């Protein structure tokens, strides 16, 4: 009797051991995946801590934080930005950097959004599979071009061969070598893959029944695309626009190379301006001594840029929830 039970007990014991080992491996894998997921959270918390510790509350014991020496009112209302000067000539008003940043982002949006949406409409509604297989990889290739290449492209092609012949030869307006318009154009080109890809996905997600209903009412393909499909995909299109603007606000090298490093509140697209990211890149070269107010101004500008991009991302998410359509 005992001999008959032994093989059965051994089999049960083997199954139990295999089950235990399987659960242990599953728990190890789950823990490893959790650590990977926490990397983004820890990184974000670390960035916030680094920015706040140097700009708002000093935590490193190296003197006062930036906003403990410069008032927030002066920082956000002063119209002059000259942190590298000394004495009375030293000013910490971020408005010139904000003007340059939003001018570049505005030009990029006006250039990239229409082209990106129209390209998405063509790829979604008009292009054949063969044409899509050619155009899509080219658009995706734009996303892989280094930003420094776009900066050189603005300097050696857009300004001398596009802007100067139009504005100087035709309108008699002076175009500086470093100017906002060329920077905005190249940043708009850089945002094209984001706008086009996200907009096309939103357009292709619209149910075919809506298109067929439009055709049944006698509408043309253009009318259906513009009056039916585009409004139905508005959430994805608006989200792509906001993400593209956020990308434009945070772009560094192309803007620094094309727009220059002259802080100014003058609203002129043909003159050079310095953006927030351009200032951060300039101050990160290692020439400014650490612990000085000039060095800590980098963190104050970085914190402001972080808040702006965070707000824009939150707004894009809220817009997507607000305008999201649910189709049966």
C-alpha positions in Angstrom: 0.0 0.0 0.0 2.8 2.4 1.0 4.7 1.4 -2.1 1.7 2.3 -4.3 1.4 5.7 -2.7 5.1 6.7 -3.1 5.1 7.5 -6.8 2.0 9.6 -6.3 3.5 11.5 -3.4 6.8 12.1 -5.4 4.8 13.5 -8.3 2.9 15.8 -6.0 6.1 17.0 -4.4 7.7 17.7 -7.8 4.7 19.7 -8.9 4.7 21.7 -5.7 8.5 22.5 -6.0 8.0 23.5 -9.7 5.0 25.7 -8.7 7.1 27.3 -5.9 10.0 28.0 -8.2 7.6 29.4 -10.8 6.1 31.8 -8.3 9.5 32.9 -7.0 10.6 33.7 -10.6 7.4 35.6 -11.2 7.9 37.6 -8.1 11.5 38.4 -9.1 10.4 39.5 -12.5 7.6 41.6 -11.1 10.0 43.3 -8.7 12.4 44.0 -11.6 9.6 45.5 -13.7 8.6 47.6 -10.7 12.1 49.0 -10.4 12.1 49.9 -14.1 8.8 51.7 -13.7 10.1 53.6 -10.7 13.1 54.9 -12.6 11.0 57.6 -14.3 9.4 58.7 -11.0 12.8 58.8 -9.2 14.3 60.7 -12.1 11.5 63.3 -12.0 11.8 63.7 -8.3 15.5 64.1 -8.6 15.2 66.8 -11.2 12.6 68.7 -9.1 14.8 68.4 -6.0 17.9 69.7 -7.9 16.0 72.7 -9.3 14.2 73.6 -6.1 17.3 73.2 -3.9 19.3 75.8 -5.9 16.5 78.2 -6.8 13.9 78.2 -4.0 15.3 76.6 -0.8 19.0 76.1 -0.3 19.7 72.6 0.8 23.3 72.0 -0.1 24.8 74.5 2.4 26.5 76.6 -0.2 24.9 79.9 0.6 21.5 81.3 -0.3 19.2 80.0 -3.0 18.4 82.2 -6.0 15.0 83.4 -4.9 16.5 84.2 -1.5 18.7 86.8 -3.1 16.4 87.9 -6.0 12.7 88.5 -5.4 10.2 86.6 -7.5 8.6 89.9 -8.4 11.8 91.2 -9.9 12.4 87.9 -11.7 9.1 87.8 -13.4 8.6 91.5 -14.1 12.0 92.9 -14.8 12.5 93.6 -18.5 16.3 93.2 -18.6 18.4 90.0 -18.3 22.1 90.5 -17.7 23.2 88.0 -15.1 26.9 88.1 -16.1 27.3 91.8 -15.4 28.4 93.1 -12.0 26.9 95.7 -9.6 24.0 97.9 -10.7 24.2 96.5 -14.3 23.3 93.0 -13.1 19.6 92.3 -13.8 17.6 89.1 -13.4 14.4 89.7 -15.3 13.3 86.6 -17.2 10.8 88.4 -19.5 13.4 88.7 -22.4 14.0 85.0 -22.3 10.2 84.3 -22.2 9.7 86.6 -25.1 12.3 84.8 -27.2 11.1 81.4 -26.1 7.4 82.0 -27.0 8.3 83.8 -30.2 10.2 80.8 -31.5 7.5 78.4 -30.3 4.8 80.6 -32.0 6.6 80.6 -35.3 7.2 76.8 -35.0 3.5 76.3 -34.3 2.4 78.5 -37.2 4.8 76.7 -39.6 4.5 73.1 -38.4 0.9 72.8 -37.4 -0.8 73.5 -40.8 1.7 71.4 -42.7 1.6 68.6 -40.3 -2.2 68.4 -40.2 -2.6 68.7 -44.0 0.0 66.0 -44.4 -1.9 63.8 -42.0 -5.1 64.4 -43.9 -3.4 63.5 -47.2 -1.8 60.3 -45.7 -5.1 59.3 -44.0 -7.7 60.1 -46.7 -6.0 60.4 -50.1 -2.6 58.6 -50.2 -2.4 55.1 -51.7 -0.6 52.5 -49.7 2.4 52.8 -52.0 2.7 56.5 -51.5 2.3 56.2 -47.7 5.1 53.6 -47.7 7.3 56.3 -49.2 6.2 59.4 -47.3 6.0 57.9 -43.8 9.6 56.8 -43.5 10.8 60.2 -44.8 8.7 62.0 -42.1 10.0 59.6 -39.5 13.5 60.3 -40.7 13.1 64.0 -39.8 12.7 62.9 -36.1 16.1 61.2 -36.2 18.1 64.2 -37.5 20.2 65.7 -34.7 19.1 69.2 -33.7 22.6 70.6 -34.3 22.1 69.8 -38.0 18.9 71.8 -38.0 20.8 74.7 -36.4 23.4 74.7 -39.1 20.7 74.3 -41.8 19.1 77.5 -40.5 22.4 79.4 -40.5 23.7 78.3 -43.9 20.5 77.9 -45.9 17.3 79.3 -44.5 18.7 82.8 -43.5 20.9 83.5 -46.5 18.9 81.8 -49.3 15.3 82.1 -48.1 14.8 85.0 -45.7 17.3 87.5 -47.0 16.1 87.3 -50.7 12.5 87.8 -49.5 12.8 90.4 -46.7 16.0 92.3 -47.8 15.7 92.3 -51.6 11.9 92.6 -51.8 10.8 94.5 -48.7 14.1 96.2 -47.8 14.1 94.9 -44.2 17.4 94.0 -42.5 17.7 90.3 -41.6 20.3 89.5 -38.9 22.4 86.4 -39.1 20.8 85.1 -35.9 17.1 85.6 -36.0 13.9 84.1 -34.5 12.2 83.4 -37.8 14.8 80.9 -39.0 14.9 79.3 -35.6 11.1 78.9 -35.6 11.1 77.4 -39.1 13.6 74.7 -38.3 11.9 73.9 -35.0 8.6 73.7 -36.9 10.2 71.2 -39.2 11.4 69.3 -36.2 7.8 69.1 -34.9 6.4 67.8 -38.2 6.8 64.1 -37.4 5.0 64.5 -34.0 2.1 66.5 -35.4 1.7 64.4 -38.6 2.0 61.0 -36.9 -0.4 61.8 -34.0 -2.9 63.6 -36.2 -2.9 60.7 -38.7 -3.5 58.2 -36.0 -6.4 60.3 -34.7 -7.9 60.6 -38.3 -7.5 56.9 -39.0 -9.2 56.1 -35.7 -12.4 57.8 -36.9 -15.0 55.1 -37.8 -15.6 54.4 -41.4 -19.3 54.7 -40.8 -19.0 58.5 -40.4 -17.2 58.8 -43.7 -19.9 56.6 -45.4 -22.6 58.7 -43.9 -21.1 61.9 -45.3 -20.8 60.3 -48.8 -24.4 59.1 -48.5 -25.5 62.7 -48.1 -23.7 63.7 -51.3 -20.6 65.2 -49.8 -17.3 65.2 -51.7 -14.1 63.6 -50.4 -12.8 67.0 -49.4 -16.0 67.9 -47.5 -16.0 64.6 -45.7 -12.3 65.0 -44.7 -12.7 68.6 -43.5 -16.2 68.7 -42.1 -16.6 65.2 -40.7 -13.2 63.5 -40.1 -11.2 66.5 -38.8 -13.8 67.5 -36.2 -14.2 63.9 -35.1 -10.4 63.7 -34.5 -10.0 67.0 -32.8 -8.8 65.6 -29.5 -5.8 63.9 -31.1 -5.0 66.9 -33.3 -5.1 69.3 -30.4 -3.0 67.0 -28.3 -0.4 66.7 -31.1 -0.4 70.5 -31.3 0.3 71.0 -27.6 3.0 68.4 -27.5 4.6 70.0 -30.5 4.6 73.4 -28.9 6.0 71.8 -25.7 8.8 70.3 -27.8 9.4 73.7 -29.4 9.6 75.4 -26.0 12.2 72.8 -24.8 14.3 72.7 -27.9 17.9 73.8 -27.2 20.7 73.4 -29.7 18.9 74.3 -33.0 17.4 77.4 -31.3 20.6 78.5 -29.6 22.5 78.2 -32.9 19.8 79.9 -35.1 18.3 82.5 -32.8 21.5 83.7 -31.0 22.1 84.7 -27.4 20.9 88.3 -27.2 18.1 88.7 -24.5 15.6 91.2 -25.7 12.0 92.1 -25.3 11.7 93.5 -28.8 9.1 91.6 -30.8 11.0 91.2 -34.1 11.2 88.0 -36.0 14.2 89.1 -38.0 16.5 89.9 -35.0 18.3 87.6 -32.7 16.9 86.6 -29.3 17.9 84.3 -26.5 15.5 81.7 -25.3 15.4 80.0 -21.9 17.0 76.8 -23.2 19.6 78.9 -25.0 20.6 80.6 -21.8 20.8 77.2 -20.0 23.1 75.9 -22.7 25.3 79.0 -22.5 25.6 78.8 -18.7 26.3 75.1 -18.7 29.6 75.6 -20.6 31.4 75.6 -17.2 32.7 79.2 -17.3 30.5 80.5 -14.5 31.8 79.6 -10.9 29.5 77.3 -9.0 27.7 78.8 -6.0 27.4 82.3 -7.4 24.1 84.0 -8.1 24.8 83.9 -11.8 25.2 80.1 -11.6 22.0 79.7 -9.6 20.1 81.7 -12.1 20.5 78.7 -14.4 18.4 76.7 -11.9 15.7 79.4 -11.6 15.3 79.5 -15.4 15.3 75.7 -15.5 12.6 75.5 -12.9 10.5 78.0 -14.8 11.0 76.0 -18.0 10.0 72.8 -16.2 6.8 74.4 -14.9 5.9 75.7 -18.3 6.3 72.4 -20.1 4.6 70.5 -17.2 1.6 72.8 -17.4 1.4 72.4 -21.2 1.5 68.6 -20.9 -1.3 68.7 -18.2 -3.4 70.9 -20.5 -2.9 68.6 -23.4 -4.1 65.7 -21.3 -7.1 67.6 -20.1 -8.0 68.7 -23.7 -7.8 65.1 -24.8 -10.2 64.0 -22.0 -12.5 67.0 -22.7 -12.9 66.4 -26.5 -12.5 62.7 -26.6 -15.3 61.1 -28.6 -16.5 57.5 -28.0 -17.7 55.7 -31.1 -19.7 52.6 -31.2 
